[in-house]
Amino acid sequence: MKPGDGIDGAIFSPEERLILYCLRHNAAAANGAADAGARDLASAAGVALDRIDWERVRLVAGSHGVLPLVYRHLKSIDGLAPEALTAMRAQFYGNALTNLNGARELARIVSLLDAQGIDAIALKGPVLALQLWGDVALRQFNDLDLLVRPATAARTAEVLIEAGYWPLTFDRNHPDVSIARTCEDEFVRPDSPWTIDLHWQLNLDYFAYGPAAADVWERAISITLDGTAMKTLAPDQLVPFLAVHATKHGWITLAWVCDFAAALRACADSELPAIAAAARRSGCWRMLLLAIALAAALIDAPIPPLFLDAIRGDTVIASLVAGIERRLFASVGMRARLYSEWAVPLRTIDGGRARVRYVANRMLTPNTDDFDFVALPPKLYPLYYVTRPLRLAWQQSRRLFVDVPVQPLKRLGAPR
């Protein structure tokens, strides 16, 4: 597999090639190496700019969470008609204002937790934007993720409830039951656009790959957001975390590819052997290789020599990259078919028994969607092992064959 083959292939439209080109050159633009002009942009991307559907560029880039990065590059191009970017410019600044609001809200929540002596790690969202891109305006996000220790999850839920957030499924009368059922819950507030995604584990048991909890807490670093110091993942923990998270969901957005490439670039060469060794131990080696290969194929990120032979010698990685490329732009504004969410993670798991356990546990293990679908008292919890397969069959059977519209945010529920 030659990195970058896909951008010149017939599978991508001119608008899609333009987006990929902008993402490839974003790092150079950030370092001051701007392109000479629109003619060079058109030539290098293999597109005729006068035939570009700029509204399509805006919609696709926004759907993939990379509009800020695409716009940042396009606005630096000499000779590009300003009116072509009018709608994109408005969306960029609207996203920037929204992100600043989200950063302030995250800082407020972390301060409330700190006042109660609750340790928290901020994941993704504005912290990741600042950590990887140096600017909270350069990512798109719609929720605020926090990781706490399982022992403090119930106290954290109470702090969020006092702050006006309502849990989706967390039962404050039976906190131990709620914590044992899953690894996270969503907290929403009627007067706020933000959802707090509270985690007390990084992943559900059926996909417990990547960084170990002890390493995450021990190696967490401090970052200052909106004047508030908070913890986040260290670079060597962030790289496998991003690879596992995106693989679990089937690598359906370009934003995940860009984030991973930036996180890997932020790691020192001396850290890579330890990252590789930890990935092998924790079962996410192929997930890490897939992330590196995708970043190379789509945005021309360099493959560190340490991983090059392993990627070249893995036919599963080549097949997955080709499949993800084919589906990447096929579902703008839609939820991808089940292939992405099931087959991609399944094929990265090593060993037949591990794959069988993954399928069985994912089919049967209840999560917050099941608790929201039907609320059962704690004594009837075992019935979820019956209702979950029925819910999946009813709600997701269409996605075996077609893409379906993206679902809106989950409904608000009464405080629990």
C-alpha positions as CSV (number, residue, x, y, z in Angstrom):
1,M,0.0,0.0,0.0
2,K,1.5,3.3,-1.0
3,P,0.5,6.2,1.3
4,G,-1.7,8.7,-0.4
5,D,-2.9,6.4,-3.3
6,G,-6.6,7.2,-2.5
7,I,-6.6,11.0,-3.1
8,D,-5.9,10.7,-6.8
9,G,-8.3,7.7,-7.3
10,A,-11.7,7.8,-9.0
11,I,-13.4,7.0,-5.7
12,F,-13.2,10.7,-4.6
13,S,-15.1,13.6,-6.1
14,P,-13.3,16.9,-6.9
15,E,-14.8,18.4,-3.7
16,E,-13.6,15.4,-1.6
17,R,-10.1,15.6,-3.2
18,L,-10.0,19.3,-2.4
19,I,-10.8,18.6,1.3
20,L,-8.1,15.9,1.5
21,Y,-5.6,18.2,-0.1
22,C,-6.3,21.0,2.4
23,L,-5.9,18.6,5.3
24,R,-2.6,17.3,3.8
25,H,-1.2,20.8,3.6
26,N,-2.7,22.1,6.9
27,A,0.4,21.4,8.9
28,A,2.6,23.3,6.3
29,A,0.2,26.2,6.4
30,A,0.3,26.3,10.2
31,N,4.1,26.6,10.0
32,G,3.9,29.5,7.6
33,A,4.5,27.6,4.3
34,A,1.5,28.9,2.4
35,D,0.8,27.9,-1.2
36,A,1.5,30.3,-4.0
37,G,-2.1,30.6,-5.2
38,A,-5.3,29.1,-6.4
39,R,-3.8,27.8,-9.6
40,D,-1.2,25.8,-7.6
41,L,-4.0,24.5,-5.4
42,A,-6.1,23.4,-8.3
43,S,-3.1,21.7,-10.0
44,A,-1.9,19.9,-6.9
45,A,-5.4,18.7,-5.8
46,G,-6.2,17.7,-9.4
47,V,-9.4,19.8,-9.5
48,A,-10.8,22.7,-11.5
49,L,-11.7,25.4,-8.9
50,D,-14.3,27.0,-11.2
51,R,-16.2,23.8,-11.2
52,I,-16.0,23.2,-7.4
53,D,-19.4,23.0,-5.6
54,W,-18.3,25.1,-2.6
55,E,-21.5,24.3,-0.7
56,R,-20.7,20.6,-1.1
57,V,-17.2,21.3,0.3
58,R,-18.8,23.1,3.3
59,L,-21.3,20.3,4.0
60,V,-18.8,17.5,3.6
61,A,-16.1,19.2,5.6
62,G,-18.6,20.0,8.4
63,S,-20.0,16.5,8.4
64,H,-16.5,15.1,8.9
65,G,-15.6,17.6,11.6
66,V,-12.8,19.2,9.7
67,L,-14.4,22.4,8.4
68,P,-12.1,24.6,10.7
69,L,-9.0,23.0,9.3
70,V,-10.2,23.1,5.7
71,Y,-11.2,26.8,6.0
72,R,-7.9,27.7,7.6
73,H,-6.0,26.5,4.6
74,L,-8.4,27.8,1.9
75,K,-8.5,31.3,3.3
76,S,-4.7,31.6,3.0
77,I,-4.8,30.8,-0.8
78,D,-4.0,33.8,-3.0
79,G,-6.4,34.3,-5.9
80,L,-9.3,32.2,-4.5
81,A,-12.5,34.2,-4.8
82,P,-13.7,35.4,-1.4
83,E,-17.3,34.8,-2.2
84,A,-16.6,31.1,-2.6
85,L,-15.9,30.9,1.1
86,T,-18.7,33.1,2.5
87,A,-20.8,30.4,4.0
88,M,-17.8,28.4,5.2
89,R,-16.4,31.6,6.9
90,A,-19.7,32.1,8.7
91,Q,-19.7,28.5,9.9
92,F,-16.1,28.7,11.0
93,Y,-16.6,31.7,13.2
94,G,-19.9,30.3,14.5
95,N,-18.1,27.1,15.5
96,A,-15.3,29.2,17.1
97,L,-17.8,31.1,19.3
98,T,-19.5,27.9,20.2
99,N,-16.2,26.2,21.1
100,L,-15.2,29.1,23.3
101,N,-18.5,28.7,25.2
102,G,-17.9,25.0,25.6
103,A,-14.3,25.7,26.9
104,R,-15.8,28.0,29.5
105,E,-18.4,25.4,30.5
106,L,-15.8,22.7,30.8
107,A,-13.6,24.9,32.9
108,R,-16.6,25.7,35.2
109,I,-17.4,22.0,35.7
110,V,-13.8,21.1,36.4
111,S,-13.6,23.9,39.0
112,L,-16.7,22.6,40.7
113,L,-15.3,19.1,40.8
114,D,-11.9,20.4,42.1
115,A,-13.7,22.2,44.9
116,Q,-15.1,18.9,46.0
117,G,-11.8,17.2,45.8
118,I,-12.7,15.1,42.8
119,D,-9.9,14.3,40.3
120,A,-11.0,14.4,36.7
121,I,-9.3,14.1,33.3
122,A,-10.7,16.1,30.4
123,L,-11.0,14.0,27.1
124,K,-11.4,15.2,23.5
125,G,-13.4,18.4,23.0
126,P,-11.8,21.8,23.6
127,V,-8.8,20.3,25.5
128,L,-7.9,18.1,22.5
129,A,-8.3,21.1,20.2
130,L,-5.9,23.1,22.3
131,Q,-3.5,20.2,22.9
132,L,-3.2,19.2,19.2
133,W,-4.0,22.4,17.2
134,G,-3.2,25.2,19.7
135,D,-6.6,26.7,19.3
136,V,-10.0,25.6,20.6
137,A,-11.6,27.0,17.3
138,L,-9.9,24.4,15.1
139,R,-12.0,21.3,16.1
140,Q,-15.7,20.6,16.0
141,F,-17.3,19.0,19.0
142,N,-20.7,18.8,20.6
143,D,-20.1,17.4,24.0
144,L,-17.7,17.7,26.9
145,D,-16.0,14.5,28.1
146,L,-14.7,13.9,31.6
147,L,-13.0,10.8,33.0
148,V,-13.3,10.2,36.8
149,R,-12.3,7.3,39.0
150,P,-15.1,4.7,39.6
151,A,-15.0,5.5,43.3
152,T,-15.9,9.1,42.7
153,A,-18.4,8.6,39.9
154,A,-21.4,8.9,42.2
155,R,-20.1,12.1,43.8
156,T,-19.4,13.5,40.4
157,A,-22.9,12.8,39.3
158,E,-24.2,14.7,42.3
159,V,-22.0,17.7,41.4
160,L,-23.4,17.7,37.9
161,I,-26.9,17.4,39.1
162,E,-26.4,20.4,41.4
163,A,-25.0,22.3,38.4
164,G,-28.2,21.8,36.6
165,Y,-27.4,18.7,34.5
166,W,-29.8,15.7,34.3
167,P,-28.4,12.2,33.9
168,L,-29.8,10.2,31.0
169,T,-29.9,6.9,32.9
170,F,-27.8,7.3,36.1
171,D,-30.0,6.5,39.1
172,R,-28.9,8.6,42.1
173,N,-30.9,6.3,44.4
174,H,-28.9,3.3,43.2
175,P,-25.5,4.7,42.2
176,D,-23.6,1.5,42.6
177,V,-26.0,-0.3,40.2
178,S,-25.6,2.5,37.6
179,I,-21.8,2.4,37.8
180,A,-21.7,-1.3,37.5
181,R,-23.9,-1.4,34.5
182,T,-21.8,0.6,32.1
183,C,-18.7,2.8,31.8
184,E,-20.3,6.2,31.2
185,D,-23.5,8.3,31.1
186,E,-24.6,11.5,29.5
187,F,-25.7,14.5,31.5
188,V,-27.8,17.2,29.8
189,R,-29.2,20.6,30.8
190,P,-32.3,22.1,29.3
191,D,-30.8,25.6,28.9
192,S,-27.5,24.5,27.5
193,P,-26.3,23.1,24.2
194,W,-23.7,21.0,26.0
195,T,-23.8,17.4,27.0
196,I,-21.4,16.2,29.7
197,D,-20.3,12.7,28.8
198,L,-19.1,11.4,32.1
199,H,-16.8,8.3,32.0
200,W,-15.5,6.2,34.8
201,Q,-13.8,3.8,32.5
202,L,-12.3,4.6,29.1
203,N,-14.2,1.7,27.3
204,L,-16.8,-0.9,27.9
205,D,-15.5,-4.3,28.9
206,Y,-16.2,-5.8,25.5
207,F,-13.7,-3.4,23.9
208,A,-11.3,-2.8,26.8
209,Y,-8.3,-2.2,24.6
210,G,-5.7,0.6,24.7
211,P,-4.2,2.5,27.7
212,A,-4.6,1.0,31.1
213,A,-6.4,3.0,33.7
214,A,-3.4,3.1,36.1
215,D,-1.2,4.5,33.3
216,V,-3.7,7.1,32.3
217,W,-4.0,8.5,35.8
218,E,-0.3,8.2,36.6
219,R,0.9,9.9,33.4
220,A,-1.8,12.5,33.0
221,I,-0.5,16.0,32.1
222,S,-1.8,19.4,33.0
223,I,-3.2,21.9,30.5
224,T,-4.7,25.4,31.1
225,L,-8.1,26.0,29.4
226,D,-9.9,29.3,29.9
227,G,-7.6,30.1,32.8
228,T,-8.3,26.8,34.6
229,A,-5.7,24.1,35.0
230,M,-7.0,20.6,34.3
231,K,-5.7,17.2,33.5
232,T,-5.7,15.5,30.2
233,L,-4.1,12.4,28.5
234,A,-0.3,12.4,28.1
235,P,0.7,12.1,24.4
236,D,1.9,8.5,24.7
237,Q,-1.6,7.6,26.2
238,L,-3.5,9.8,23.8
239,V,-2.2,8.1,20.6
240,P,-3.5,4.6,21.5
241,F,-6.7,6.1,23.0
242,L,-7.6,7.9,19.8
243,A,-6.7,4.8,17.7
244,V,-9.0,2.6,19.8
245,H,-11.8,5.1,20.0
246,A,-12.0,5.6,16.2
247,T,-11.6,1.9,15.5
248,K,-14.5,1.1,17.9
249,H,-16.7,3.4,15.8
250,G,-15.4,2.3,12.4
251,W,-13.3,5.4,11.4
252,I,-16.3,7.2,9.9
253,T,-14.9,10.8,10.1
254,L,-11.9,12.5,8.9
255,A,-11.5,14.5,12.1
256,W,-10.4,11.3,13.9
257,V,-7.8,10.7,11.2
258,C,-6.4,14.3,11.6
259,D,-6.5,14.1,15.4
260,F,-4.6,10.9,15.5
261,A,-2.0,12.1,13.0
262,A,-1.5,15.3,15.1
263,A,-1.2,13.3,18.3
264,L,1.3,10.9,16.8
265,R,3.3,13.8,15.5
266,A,3.4,15.3,19.0
267,C,5.2,12.2,20.3
268,A,8.9,12.1,20.5
269,D,10.6,9.4,18.5
270,S,11.9,8.0,21.8
271,E,8.3,7.4,23.0
272,L,7.3,5.3,20.0
273,P,8.9,1.9,21.1
274,A,7.0,2.1,24.4
275,I,3.8,3.0,22.6
276,A,4.2,0.0,20.3
277,A,5.0,-2.4,23.2
278,A,2.0,-1.2,25.2
279,A,-0.2,-1.6,22.2
280,R,0.9,-5.2,21.8
281,R,0.3,-5.9,25.5
282,S,-3.2,-4.3,25.5
283,G,-4.4,-5.9,22.3
284,C,-4.7,-2.8,20.2
285,W,-1.6,-3.3,18.0
286,R,-3.5,-3.7,14.8
287,M,-5.8,-0.8,15.7
288,L,-2.7,1.4,16.1
289,L,-1.3,0.1,12.7
290,L,-4.7,0.9,11.1
291,A,-4.7,4.4,12.4
292,I,-1.2,5.0,11.2
293,A,-2.0,3.5,7.7
294,L,-5.2,5.6,7.4
295,A,-3.4,8.8,8.3
296,A,-0.8,8.0,5.6
297,A,-3.3,7.1,2.9
298,L,-5.7,10.0,3.5
299,I,-3.7,12.9,4.6
300,D,-0.1,11.9,3.7
301,A,1.1,11.6,7.3
302,P,4.5,10.0,7.5
303,I,4.7,6.4,8.8
304,P,7.3,6.1,11.5
305,P,9.9,3.5,10.4
306,L,9.2,1.5,13.5
307,F,5.7,0.6,12.1
308,L,6.4,0.5,8.4
309,D,7.2,-3.2,8.0
310,A,4.3,-4.3,10.2
311,I,1.9,-2.2,8.1
312,R,3.3,-3.5,4.7
313,G,3.1,-7.1,5.9
314,D,-0.5,-7.0,7.1
315,T,-3.1,-7.7,4.4
316,V,-5.9,-7.0,6.8
317,I,-4.7,-3.4,7.3
318,A,-4.6,-2.9,3.5
319,S,-8.1,-4.3,3.1
320,L,-9.5,-2.2,5.9
321,V,-7.9,1.0,4.6
322,A,-9.4,0.4,1.1
323,G,-12.8,-0.3,2.6
324,I,-12.8,2.7,4.8
325,E,-11.7,4.9,1.9
326,R,-14.6,3.6,-0.2
327,R,-17.2,4.4,2.5
328,L,-15.7,7.6,3.9
329,F,-17.7,10.1,1.9
330,A,-20.7,7.9,1.1
331,S,-22.8,8.9,4.1
332,V,-22.7,12.6,4.6
333,G,-25.4,13.6,7.0
334,M,-26.2,9.9,7.5
335,R,-25.3,7.2,9.9
336,A,-23.0,4.7,8.2
337,R,-24.1,1.1,7.6
338,L,-23.4,-1.5,10.3
339,Y,-20.2,-2.6,8.4
340,S,-18.2,0.4,9.8
341,E,-19.3,0.0,13.4
342,W,-19.1,-3.8,13.5
343,A,-16.7,-5.2,10.9
344,V,-13.9,-2.6,11.3
345,P,-13.4,-3.2,15.0
346,L,-14.0,-6.9,14.6
347,R,-11.3,-7.3,12.0
348,T,-8.7,-5.5,14.1
349,I,-9.1,-8.0,17.0
350,D,-6.6,-10.8,17.1
351,G,-7.7,-14.3,17.7
352,G,-10.9,-16.2,16.9
353,R,-12.0,-16.5,20.5
354,A,-11.5,-12.8,21.2
355,R,-13.6,-12.0,18.1
356,V,-16.4,-14.4,19.3
357,R,-16.3,-12.7,22.7
358,Y,-16.5,-9.3,21.1
359,V,-19.6,-10.1,19.0
360,A,-21.3,-12.0,21.9
361,N,-20.7,-9.3,24.5
362,R,-21.6,-6.5,22.1
363,M,-24.8,-8.2,21.2
364,L,-25.8,-8.9,24.8
365,T,-24.1,-6.3,27.1
366,P,-26.6,-3.6,27.9
367,N,-25.6,0.1,27.7
368,T,-27.1,3.5,28.2
369,D,-29.1,3.2,25.0
370,D,-30.9,0.1,26.4
371,F,-31.6,1.8,29.7
372,D,-33.1,4.8,27.8
373,F,-35.1,2.5,25.6
374,V,-36.8,0.7,28.5
375,A,-36.4,1.6,32.2
376,L,-36.3,-1.5,34.4
377,P,-35.9,-1.6,38.1
378,P,-32.6,-3.0,39.4
379,K,-34.2,-6.3,40.3
380,L,-35.2,-6.9,36.7
381,Y,-31.8,-5.9,35.2
382,P,-31.2,-9.4,33.8
383,L,-34.1,-8.8,31.4
384,Y,-31.8,-6.3,29.5
385,Y,-30.0,-9.3,28.1
386,V,-33.2,-10.2,26.3
387,T,-34.4,-6.7,25.4
388,R,-31.0,-5.6,24.0
389,P,-30.9,-8.0,21.0
390,L,-34.5,-7.2,20.3
391,R,-33.8,-3.5,20.4
392,L,-30.8,-3.9,18.1
393,A,-32.8,-6.0,15.6
394,W,-35.6,-3.5,15.6
395,Q,-33.6,-0.2,15.5
396,Q,-30.7,-1.2,13.3
397,S,-31.9,-3.8,10.9
398,R,-32.3,-1.2,8.2
399,R,-28.6,-0.3,8.5
400,L,-27.6,-3.6,7.2
401,F,-28.5,-2.4,3.7
402,V,-28.8,1.4,3.8
403,D,-27.5,4.5,5.5
404,V,-30.0,6.2,7.8
405,P,-30.2,9.8,8.9
406,V,-28.1,10.8,11.9
407,Q,-30.2,10.8,15.1
408,P,-30.6,14.0,17.0
409,L,-29.4,14.4,20.6
410,K,-31.1,12.1,23.0
411,R,-34.1,13.4,24.7
412,L,-34.0,15.2,28.1
413,G,-35.1,13.1,31.0
414,A,-36.2,13.9,34.5
415,P,-33.4,14.1,37.1
416,R,-32.5,10.7,38.6
